[in-house]
Amino acid sequence: MSGISDKNTVAVRVFGQEYSISGEMPREHIIRVADHVDSKMNEVAALLPAGPMSSVAVLTAVNVVDEYFRQEDAMLQLRQQNQQLEKDAQHYVHLWDEVKKSFAQYKEDMASSIEQKEEAQRDYQEKEKEIAALREELAELKRSNEALRARAEQMTEARDHQDLSQEENVAMIKELETKCRDIESSFFDIQMENIHLKNELETLRKSGQ
């Protein structure tokens, strides 16, 4: 439904004269607009006390329009600032998401690093046990080697005092020599394995630091 019945008609006073103003805006809004125009016209009239009313009206209109454009420019700047703030907010939200991802990755890497260090420490301790066992085996081989050498010397002395055949002497000596070579070979292999394990142990020790 439209027409004159839809409008509000308000009697207002502007610059000493009464006017009937009709509009679709609420009564309070129409009165507020009229009061603002009246105030502006009185400001201009105070600056032009002898000026005609037409000049006062034109200058008032210019001032009001200037005021309108200034406010419009200010609103435009505010909208632009708001848009920039929204962009900045999105940028910082993106940065925050990246920081959270980086922190999560850091925690995962730290957990993995701790697990690797613990595993390296376990390997380190295991290698130490293996080296200790090898040292004990080396000591046992040395004792066996010394015992065989002592037996060989005893056999040599016994050969000088006992009536043993030449074949028996040769067989016993060969047997002792073979055992000595086997022990020396085992001793060498264990020494090489010991060196290898020590190198592995040093690598594990460094990685666990």
Beta strands, then each sheet from edge to edge (+ up, - down):
strand 1: 8-14
strand 2: 17-23
sheet 1: 1+ 2-
end
